[in-house]
Amino acid sequence: MAGESAQRNAAAMQGPDGAAKVTITEIAREAGVSVPTVSRVLNDRSDVSPTTRARVKDLLHQYGYQRRPAATRAPAALLDLVFNDLDSPWAVEIIRGVEEVAHDSDVGTVVSAIHGRAGAARQWMTNLRARASDGVILVTSALEPGLLEELRLLGVPLVVIDPAGAPATEAPTVGATNWAGGMAATEHLLALGHRRIGFIEGPSRLLCSRARLDGYRAALDAAGVPVTGELIVPGDFYHESGFTGCNRLLDLAEPPTAIFASSDQMALGAIEALRVRGLRVPDDMSVVGFDDLPEVRWSSPPLTTVRQPLSDMGKLAARTVLDLARSVEPASLRVELATALVVRSSTGAPRGH
């Protein structure tokens, strides 16, 4: 019955000259798989199960699918870059990287923010259909499953930077080595002699936040230093939560001698909280951040931090989505760019050490 259905559908989608007009999206829907999976079968990639490969090939044959030569495909002309929020220097660095690649490729970029506004994601999808975008780069955002399915059915390539959770699609993802960065920051403080190290978390819904916390815990475990729950306080990556989190740590009966904030903005908030209390960095408290935003080298004191290659992440995501728009599959679906510890003046040995 399935074969008869495919033949009827194939006949319905043929033009007057008998040429097949079926798309990869329709093949994917019929096979019950994603568009990238069909593309991998077409490109003879090995990372598809034999059962799925056979089902897709059978449908491609039944529909009489003819792949257009690459030379006849129109080049990509417009990309969508979607954030939760745009009120952070972190977002600016991502935009900078995407724009550089888009400019070099003569491609336009539409930047959107969908967080905190009722119906914003749905309105964005409506606008996306109207402007016929060639690809989407989603940054630390979680689209509801229905919208992701619409993107899949539209055949719009998707790349995710710092996925909010486990990817809901087979879309390629670009991130950084957050676990290694969290471990490197903590190891640096341990090497200076600190044993009570406070940690200000990022949003727990984000994989990158959880990875940084896991790196902090792993470094303490490796050094034989107990992980103390009271030294881990919540934050949201923004200045105010760093200020609040630092004050919570300072109010402990035994405050830490160092603080690792899992974003630069929170680290700057922590430094302000210390200044208000008349404490000096690093004499009274060492502080480490995460990101290496351009402003932190000019903070007082210049901030020790973990450099996250934000602009390079944007560049790689843009190149990947442009390749997908040209039916070129990426070499890997999961890419993490290396982080690196940058030591400046905000860290030192604990007092009396």
C-alpha positions as a Markdown table, in Angstrom:
| # | Residue | x | y | z |
|---|---|---|---|---|
| 1 | Met | 0.0 | 0.0 | 0.0 |
| 2 | Ala | 2.8 | 2.4 | 0.8 |
| 3 | Gly | 4.4 | 1.8 | -2.6 |
| 4 | Glu | 1.0 | 2.4 | -4.3 |
| 5 | Ser | 0.6 | 5.7 | -2.3 |
| 6 | Ala | 4.1 | 6.8 | -3.3 |
| 7 | Gln | 3.4 | 6.1 | -7.0 |
| 8 | Arg | 0.1 | 8.0 | -6.9 |
| 9 | Asn | 1.9 | 11.0 | -5.2 |
| 10 | Ala | 4.7 | 10.8 | -7.7 |
| 11 | Ala | 2.3 | 10.9 | -10.6 |
| 12 | Ala | 0.5 | 13.9 | -9.0 |
| 13 | Met | 3.8 | 15.8 | -8.8 |
| 14 | Gln | 5.0 | 15.3 | -12.3 |
| 15 | Gly | 4.8 | 18.1 | -14.8 |
| 16 | Pro | 3.4 | 17.9 | -18.4 |
| 17 | Asp | 6.8 | 16.7 | -19.6 |
| 18 | Gly | 6.9 | 13.9 | -17.1 |
| 19 | Ala | 9.7 | 15.5 | -15.1 |
| 20 | Ala | 9.5 | 14.8 | -11.4 |
| 21 | Lys | 8.9 | 17.8 | -9.3 |
| 22 | Val | 9.1 | 16.2 | -5.8 |
| 23 | Thr | 11.3 | 17.9 | -3.3 |
| 24 | Ile | 13.7 | 16.6 | -0.6 |
| 25 | Thr | 11.2 | 17.9 | 2.0 |
| 26 | Glu | 8.4 | 15.8 | 0.5 |
| 27 | Ile | 10.6 | 12.7 | 0.4 |
| 28 | Ala | 11.6 | 13.3 | 4.1 |
| 29 | Arg | 8.0 | 13.7 | 5.1 |
| 30 | Glu | 7.0 | 10.5 | 3.3 |
| 31 | Ala | 9.9 | 8.6 | 4.8 |
| 32 | Gly | 9.3 | 10.0 | 8.3 |
| 33 | Val | 12.8 | 11.4 | 8.6 |
| 34 | Ser | 14.5 | 14.8 | 8.6 |
| 35 | Val | 15.6 | 16.7 | 5.5 |
| 36 | Pro | 19.3 | 16.4 | 6.5 |
| 37 | Thr | 18.9 | 12.6 | 6.7 |
| 38 | Val | 17.6 | 12.5 | 3.1 |
| 39 | Ser | 20.5 | 14.8 | 2.0 |
| 40 | Arg | 23.0 | 12.5 | 3.7 |
| 41 | Val | 21.5 | 9.5 | 1.7 |
| 42 | Leu | 21.8 | 11.5 | -1.5 |
| 43 | Asn | 25.4 | 12.3 | -0.6 |
| 44 | Asp | 26.2 | 8.7 | 0.2 |
| 45 | Arg | 27.1 | 9.5 | 3.8 |
| 46 | Ser | 27.7 | 6.6 | 6.1 |
| 47 | Asp | 25.9 | 8.0 | 9.2 |
| 48 | Val | 22.5 | 6.7 | 8.2 |
| 49 | Ser | 21.1 | 3.3 | 9.4 |
| 50 | Pro | 20.7 | 0.7 | 6.6 |
| 51 | Thr | 17.0 | 0.5 | 7.2 |
| 52 | Thr | 16.5 | 4.2 | 6.9 |
| 53 | Arg | 18.8 | 4.4 | 3.9 |
| 54 | Ala | 16.8 | 1.7 | 2.1 |
| 55 | Arg | 13.5 | 3.4 | 2.8 |
| 56 | Val | 14.7 | 6.7 | 1.6 |
| 57 | Lys | 16.3 | 5.3 | -1.6 |
| 58 | Asp | 13.2 | 3.3 | -2.3 |
| 59 | Leu | 11.1 | 6.5 | -2.2 |
| 60 | Leu | 13.6 | 8.5 | -4.2 |
| 61 | His | 13.3 | 5.8 | -6.9 |
| 62 | Gln | 9.5 | 5.6 | -6.7 |
| 63 | Tyr | 9.1 | 9.4 | -7.0 |
| 64 | Gly | 11.7 | 9.5 | -9.8 |
| 65 | Tyr | 13.6 | 12.2 | -7.9 |
| 66 | Gln | 16.2 | 14.0 | -10.1 |
| 67 | Arg | 18.8 | 16.0 | -8.3 |
| 68 | Arg | 19.5 | 19.3 | -9.9 |
| 69 | Pro | 23.1 | 20.0 | -10.9 |
| 70 | Ala | 24.7 | 22.3 | -8.3 |
| 71 | Ala | 25.5 | 24.9 | -11.0 |
| 72 | Thr | 21.8 | 25.5 | -11.6 |
| 73 | Arg | 20.9 | 26.2 | -8.0 |
| 74 | Ala | 20.4 | 29.9 | -7.1 |
| 75 | Pro | 22.9 | 31.2 | -4.6 |
| 76 | Ala | 21.6 | 32.0 | -1.1 |
| 77 | Ala | 20.5 | 35.6 | -0.7 |
| 78 | Leu | 19.2 | 36.0 | 2.8 |
| 79 | Leu | 19.9 | 34.5 | 6.3 |
| 80 | Asp | 17.9 | 34.8 | 9.5 |
| 81 | Leu | 19.9 | 35.2 | 12.7 |
| 82 | Val | 17.6 | 34.6 | 15.8 |
| 83 | Phe | 18.4 | 35.4 | 19.4 |
| 84 | Asn | 16.5 | 35.2 | 22.7 |
| 85 | Asp | 17.7 | 38.7 | 23.5 |
| 86 | Leu | 20.0 | 41.4 | 21.9 |
| 87 | Asp | 20.9 | 43.3 | 25.1 |
| 88 | Ser | 24.4 | 41.8 | 25.5 |
| 89 | Pro | 27.9 | 42.4 | 24.1 |
| 90 | Trp | 27.9 | 38.6 | 23.7 |
| 91 | Ala | 25.2 | 38.8 | 21.0 |
| 92 | Val | 27.2 | 41.6 | 19.2 |
| 93 | Glu | 30.2 | 39.3 | 18.8 |
| 94 | Ile | 28.1 | 36.6 | 17.3 |
| 95 | Ile | 26.5 | 39.1 | 14.9 |
| 96 | Arg | 30.0 | 40.4 | 13.9 |
| 97 | Gly | 31.1 | 36.9 | 12.9 |
| 98 | Val | 27.9 | 36.1 | 10.9 |
| 99 | Glu | 27.9 | 39.4 | 9.2 |
| 100 | Glu | 31.5 | 39.0 | 8.0 |
| 101 | Val | 30.8 | 35.8 | 6.3 |
| 102 | Ala | 27.4 | 37.0 | 4.9 |
| 103 | His | 29.1 | 40.2 | 3.5 |
| 104 | Asp | 31.8 | 38.2 | 1.8 |
| 105 | Ser | 29.1 | 36.0 | 0.3 |
| 106 | Asp | 26.9 | 38.8 | -0.8 |
| 107 | Val | 24.1 | 37.6 | 1.5 |
| 108 | Gly | 21.8 | 39.8 | 3.5 |
| 109 | Thr | 21.1 | 39.1 | 7.2 |
| 110 | Val | 17.9 | 39.7 | 9.2 |
| 111 | Val | 18.5 | 39.8 | 13.0 |
| 112 | Ser | 15.6 | 39.0 | 15.3 |
| 113 | Ala | 14.9 | 38.6 | 19.1 |
| 114 | Ile | 12.0 | 36.4 | 20.1 |
| 115 | His | 12.3 | 36.2 | 23.9 |
| 116 | Gly | 9.8 | 37.8 | 26.3 |
| 117 | Arg | 7.1 | 38.9 | 23.8 |
| 118 | Ala | 3.9 | 36.9 | 23.4 |
| 119 | Gly | 3.6 | 35.4 | 20.0 |
| 120 | Ala | 7.0 | 36.7 | 18.9 |
| 121 | Ala | 8.3 | 33.3 | 17.7 |
| 122 | Arg | 5.1 | 32.7 | 15.7 |
| 123 | Gln | 5.3 | 36.2 | 14.1 |
| 124 | Trp | 8.9 | 35.6 | 13.2 |
| 125 | Met | 7.9 | 32.4 | 11.4 |
| 126 | Thr | 5.3 | 34.2 | 9.5 |
| 127 | Asn | 7.8 | 36.8 | 8.4 |
| 128 | Leu | 10.3 | 34.1 | 7.5 |
| 129 | Arg | 7.8 | 32.6 | 5.1 |
| 130 | Ala | 7.1 | 36.0 | 3.5 |
| 131 | Arg | 10.8 | 36.8 | 2.9 |
| 132 | Ala | 11.8 | 33.3 | 1.7 |
| 133 | Ser | 14.9 | 33.1 | 3.8 |
| 134 | Asp | 17.6 | 30.7 | 2.6 |
| 135 | Gly | 18.7 | 29.6 | 6.1 |
| 136 | Val | 18.3 | 30.2 | 9.9 |
| 137 | Ile | 20.9 | 30.5 | 12.6 |
| 138 | Leu | 19.3 | 30.0 | 16.0 |
| 139 | Val | 21.3 | 31.3 | 19.0 |
| 140 | Thr | 20.7 | 29.9 | 22.5 |
| 141 | Ser | 17.0 | 29.8 | 21.7 |
| 142 | Ala | 14.4 | 27.1 | 22.1 |
| 143 | Leu | 11.8 | 27.1 | 19.4 |
| 144 | Glu | 8.7 | 25.1 | 20.2 |
| 145 | Pro | 8.5 | 21.8 | 18.4 |
| 146 | Gly | 5.8 | 22.9 | 16.1 |
| 147 | Leu | 7.9 | 25.8 | 14.7 |
| 148 | Leu | 10.9 | 23.5 | 14.3 |
| 149 | Glu | 8.6 | 21.1 | 12.3 |
| 150 | Glu | 7.5 | 24.0 | 10.1 |
| 151 | Leu | 11.1 | 24.9 | 9.4 |
| 152 | Arg | 11.8 | 21.3 | 8.4 |
| 153 | Leu | 8.7 | 21.1 | 6.1 |
| 154 | Leu | 9.7 | 24.4 | 4.5 |
| 155 | Gly | 13.1 | 22.9 | 3.8 |
| 156 | Val | 14.9 | 25.9 | 5.4 |
| 157 | Pro | 18.4 | 24.9 | 6.6 |
| 158 | Leu | 18.9 | 25.4 | 10.3 |
| 159 | Val | 22.1 | 25.7 | 12.4 |
| 160 | Val | 22.0 | 26.2 | 16.2 |
| 161 | Ile | 24.7 | 28.1 | 18.2 |
| 162 | Asp | 24.9 | 27.0 | 21.8 |
| 163 | Pro | 21.6 | 24.9 | 21.8 |
| 164 | Ala | 19.4 | 25.6 | 24.8 |
| 165 | Gly | 18.9 | 21.8 | 25.3 |
| 166 | Ala | 19.4 | 18.6 | 23.5 |
| 167 | Pro | 18.9 | 19.4 | 19.8 |
| 168 | Ala | 15.3 | 18.7 | 18.9 |
| 169 | Thr | 16.3 | 18.2 | 15.2 |
| 170 | Glu | 19.3 | 16.9 | 13.4 |
| 171 | Ala | 20.4 | 20.4 | 12.7 |
| 172 | Pro | 24.1 | 21.1 | 13.0 |
| 173 | Thr | 25.2 | 22.8 | 16.2 |
| 174 | Val | 28.1 | 25.1 | 16.9 |
| 175 | Gly | 29.4 | 25.7 | 20.4 |
| 176 | Ala | 32.5 | 26.0 | 22.5 |
| 177 | Thr | 34.4 | 23.7 | 24.9 |
| 178 | Asn | 32.4 | 25.0 | 27.9 |
| 179 | Trp | 33.3 | 22.1 | 30.2 |
| 180 | Ala | 37.0 | 22.5 | 29.5 |
| 181 | Gly | 36.8 | 26.2 | 30.0 |
| 182 | Gly | 35.0 | 25.8 | 33.3 |
| 183 | Met | 37.7 | 23.3 | 34.4 |
| 184 | Ala | 40.6 | 25.6 | 33.3 |
| 185 | Ala | 39.2 | 28.6 | 35.2 |
| 186 | Thr | 38.8 | 26.6 | 38.4 |
| 187 | Glu | 42.2 | 24.9 | 38.0 |
| 188 | His | 43.8 | 28.4 | 37.7 |
| 189 | Leu | 42.3 | 29.4 | 41.0 |
| 190 | Leu | 43.3 | 26.2 | 42.7 |
| 191 | Ala | 46.9 | 26.6 | 41.5 |
| 192 | Leu | 46.9 | 30.0 | 43.1 |
| 193 | Gly | 46.1 | 28.4 | 46.4 |
| 194 | His | 42.3 | 29.0 | 46.7 |
| 195 | Arg | 40.2 | 26.2 | 48.2 |
| 196 | Arg | 36.9 | 28.0 | 48.8 |
| 197 | Ile | 35.9 | 29.0 | 45.3 |
| 198 | Gly | 32.4 | 30.5 | 44.8 |
| 199 | Phe | 30.6 | 29.8 | 41.5 |
| 200 | Ile | 27.8 | 32.0 | 40.0 |
| 201 | Glu | 25.8 | 29.9 | 37.6 |
| 202 | Gly | 24.3 | 30.8 | 34.3 |
| 203 | Pro | 20.7 | 29.8 | 33.3 |
| 204 | Ser | 20.3 | 26.1 | 34.1 |
| 205 | Arg | 18.2 | 25.5 | 31.0 |
| 206 | Leu | 21.3 | 26.1 | 28.8 |
| 207 | Leu | 23.7 | 23.3 | 28.0 |
| 208 | Cys | 26.6 | 25.7 | 28.0 |
| 209 | Ser | 25.8 | 26.8 | 31.6 |
| 210 | Arg | 25.6 | 23.3 | 32.9 |
| 211 | Ala | 28.8 | 22.4 | 31.2 |
| 212 | Arg | 30.7 | 25.2 | 32.9 |
| 213 | Leu | 29.3 | 24.2 | 36.2 |
| 214 | Asp | 30.3 | 20.6 | 35.5 |
| 215 | Gly | 33.9 | 21.7 | 34.6 |
| 216 | Tyr | 34.1 | 23.6 | 37.9 |
| 217 | Arg | 33.0 | 20.6 | 39.9 |
| 218 | Ala | 35.4 | 18.3 | 37.9 |
| 219 | Ala | 38.4 | 20.5 | 38.7 |
| 220 | Leu | 37.5 | 20.5 | 42.4 |
| 221 | Asp | 37.0 | 16.7 | 42.5 |
| 222 | Ala | 40.3 | 16.2 | 40.7 |
| 223 | Ala | 42.1 | 18.4 | 43.3 |
| 224 | Gly | 40.4 | 16.6 | 46.2 |
| 225 | Val | 38.5 | 19.7 | 47.2 |
| 226 | Pro | 34.9 | 19.1 | 48.4 |
| 227 | Val | 32.1 | 20.6 | 46.2 |
| 228 | Thr | 30.1 | 22.7 | 48.6 |
| 229 | Gly | 26.5 | 23.5 | 47.7 |
| 230 | Glu | 26.5 | 26.9 | 49.5 |
| 231 | Leu | 29.3 | 28.1 | 47.3 |
| 232 | Ile | 27.2 | 27.6 | 44.1 |
| 233 | Val | 24.6 | 30.5 | 43.6 |
| 234 | Pro | 22.2 | 31.1 | 40.7 |
| 235 | Gly | 22.7 | 33.7 | 38.0 |
| 236 | Asp | 21.4 | 34.6 | 34.5 |
| 237 | Phe | 24.6 | 35.8 | 32.7 |
| 238 | Tyr | 23.7 | 39.5 | 33.4 |
| 239 | His | 25.4 | 42.1 | 35.6 |
| 240 | Glu | 22.7 | 42.3 | 38.3 |
| 241 | Ser | 22.7 | 38.6 | 39.0 |
| 242 | Gly | 26.5 | 38.7 | 39.4 |
| 243 | Phe | 26.1 | 41.6 | 41.9 |
| 244 | Thr | 23.4 | 39.7 | 43.8 |
| 245 | Gly | 25.3 | 36.3 | 43.7 |
| 246 | Cys | 28.5 | 37.9 | 45.0 |
| 247 | Asn | 26.7 | 39.4 | 47.9 |
| 248 | Arg | 25.1 | 36.0 | 48.8 |
| 249 | Leu | 28.6 | 34.5 | 48.8 |
| 250 | Leu | 30.0 | 37.3 | 50.9 |
| 251 | Asp | 27.2 | 36.8 | 53.5 |
| 252 | Leu | 28.2 | 33.2 | 54.2 |
| 253 | Ala | 29.6 | 32.4 | 57.6 |
| 254 | Glu | 32.8 | 31.5 | 55.7 |
| 255 | Pro | 32.9 | 33.4 | 52.4 |
| 256 | Pro | 35.0 | 32.2 | 49.5 |
| 257 | Thr | 38.4 | 33.6 | 48.7 |
| 258 | Ala | 37.7 | 33.5 | 44.9 |
| 259 | Ile | 34.7 | 33.7 | 42.6 |
| 260 | Phe | 34.2 | 32.1 | 39.2 |
| 261 | Ala | 31.3 | 33.8 | 37.4 |
| 262 | Ser | 30.2 | 31.8 | 34.4 |
| 263 | Ser | 29.9 | 35.0 | 32.3 |
| 264 | Asp | 32.0 | 38.2 | 32.0 |
| 265 | Gln | 28.9 | 40.4 | 32.7 |
| 266 | Met | 28.3 | 38.5 | 36.0 |
| 267 | Ala | 32.0 | 38.8 | 36.9 |
| 268 | Leu | 31.8 | 42.6 | 36.4 |
| 269 | Gly | 28.7 | 42.6 | 38.6 |
| 270 | Ala | 30.6 | 40.7 | 41.3 |
| 271 | Ile | 33.5 | 43.2 | 41.1 |
| 272 | Glu | 31.0 | 46.0 | 41.7 |
| 273 | Ala | 29.6 | 44.2 | 44.7 |
| 274 | Leu | 33.1 | 43.9 | 46.2 |
| 275 | Arg | 33.8 | 47.5 | 45.5 |
| 276 | Val | 30.6 | 48.6 | 47.3 |
| 277 | Arg | 31.7 | 46.6 | 50.4 |
| 278 | Gly | 35.2 | 48.1 | 50.3 |
| 279 | Leu | 36.9 | 44.9 | 49.2 |
| 280 | Arg | 39.7 | 44.9 | 46.7 |
| 281 | Val | 40.3 | 42.6 | 43.7 |
| 282 | Pro | 42.4 | 40.5 | 43.8 |
| 283 | Asp | 43.8 | 41.3 | 47.2 |
| 284 | Asp | 40.6 | 40.4 | 49.1 |
| 285 | Met | 38.9 | 38.3 | 46.4 |
| 286 | Ser | 40.0 | 36.9 | 43.1 |
| 287 | Val | 37.4 | 36.9 | 40.3 |
| 288 | Val | 37.3 | 35.0 | 37.0 |
| 289 | Gly | 34.8 | 35.4 | 34.2 |
| 290 | Phe | 33.8 | 33.6 | 31.0 |
| 291 | Asp | 33.6 | 34.9 | 27.4 |
| 292 | Asp | 36.4 | 37.5 | 27.1 |
| 293 | Leu | 34.2 | 40.3 | 25.9 |
| 294 | Pro | 36.2 | 43.3 | 24.5 |
| 295 | Glu | 35.3 | 45.5 | 27.5 |
| 296 | Val | 36.8 | 43.3 | 30.2 |
| 297 | Arg | 40.4 | 44.0 | 29.3 |
| 298 | Trp | 39.6 | 47.6 | 30.3 |
| 299 | Ser | 37.8 | 46.8 | 33.6 |
| 300 | Ser | 39.4 | 47.7 | 36.9 |
| 301 | Pro | 41.3 | 45.5 | 37.3 |
| 302 | Pro | 41.5 | 43.8 | 33.9 |
| 303 | Leu | 39.6 | 40.6 | 34.1 |
| 304 | Thr | 41.0 | 37.1 | 34.1 |
| 305 | Thr | 38.5 | 35.1 | 32.0 |
| 306 | Val | 37.9 | 32.2 | 29.7 |
| 307 | Arg | 38.0 | 33.3 | 26.0 |
| 308 | Gln | 35.1 | 31.9 | 24.1 |
| 309 | Pro | 35.5 | 32.3 | 20.3 |
| 310 | Leu | 32.2 | 34.0 | 19.8 |
| 311 | Ser | 32.9 | 35.7 | 16.5 |
| 312 | Asp | 34.4 | 32.5 | 15.1 |
| 313 | Met | 31.3 | 30.6 | 16.3 |
| 314 | Gly | 29.2 | 33.1 | 14.3 |
| 315 | Lys | 31.5 | 32.7 | 11.2 |
| 316 | Leu | 31.3 | 28.9 | 11.3 |
| 317 | Ala | 27.5 | 28.9 | 11.8 |
| 318 | Ala | 27.1 | 31.2 | 8.8 |
| 319 | Arg | 29.4 | 29.1 | 6.6 |
| 320 | Thr | 27.6 | 25.9 | 7.6 |
| 321 | Val | 24.1 | 27.3 | 6.9 |
| 322 | Leu | 25.2 | 28.7 | 3.5 |
| 323 | Asp | 26.7 | 25.2 | 2.6 |
| 324 | Leu | 23.4 | 23.6 | 3.6 |
| 325 | Ala | 21.5 | 26.1 | 1.4 |
| 326 | Arg | 23.7 | 24.8 | -1.5 |
| 327 | Ser | 23.0 | 21.2 | -0.5 |
| 328 | Val | 26.5 | 20.7 | 0.8 |
| 329 | Glu | 26.5 | 18.6 | 4.0 |
| 330 | Pro | 28.8 | 19.6 | 6.9 |
| 331 | Ala | 31.7 | 17.3 | 7.8 |
| 332 | Ser | 30.2 | 17.1 | 11.4 |
| 333 | Leu | 26.9 | 17.9 | 12.9 |
| 334 | Arg | 28.4 | 18.8 | 16.3 |
| 335 | Val | 31.3 | 21.3 | 16.4 |
| 336 | Glu | 32.9 | 22.8 | 19.6 |
| 337 | Leu | 35.5 | 25.5 | 19.2 |
| 338 | Ala | 38.3 | 25.6 | 21.8 |
| 339 | Thr | 38.2 | 28.0 | 24.7 |
| 340 | Ala | 41.3 | 29.4 | 26.4 |
| 341 | Leu | 42.1 | 30.8 | 29.8 |
| 342 | Val | 43.3 | 34.5 | 29.6 |
| 343 | Val | 45.1 | 35.5 | 32.8 |
| 344 | Arg | 45.0 | 39.2 | 33.7 |
| 345 | Ser | 45.0 | 41.1 | 37.0 |
| 346 | Ser | 41.8 | 40.1 | 38.7 |
| 347 | Thr | 43.3 | 36.9 | 40.2 |
| 348 | Gly | 46.0 | 36.3 | 42.7 |
| 349 | Ala | 46.9 | 34.1 | 45.7 |
| 350 | Pro | 44.6 | 34.2 | 48.7 |
| 351 | Arg | 45.5 | 36.6 | 51.5 |
| 352 | Gly | 48.1 | 35.0 | 53.8 |
| 353 | His | 48.9 | 32.2 | 51.3 |
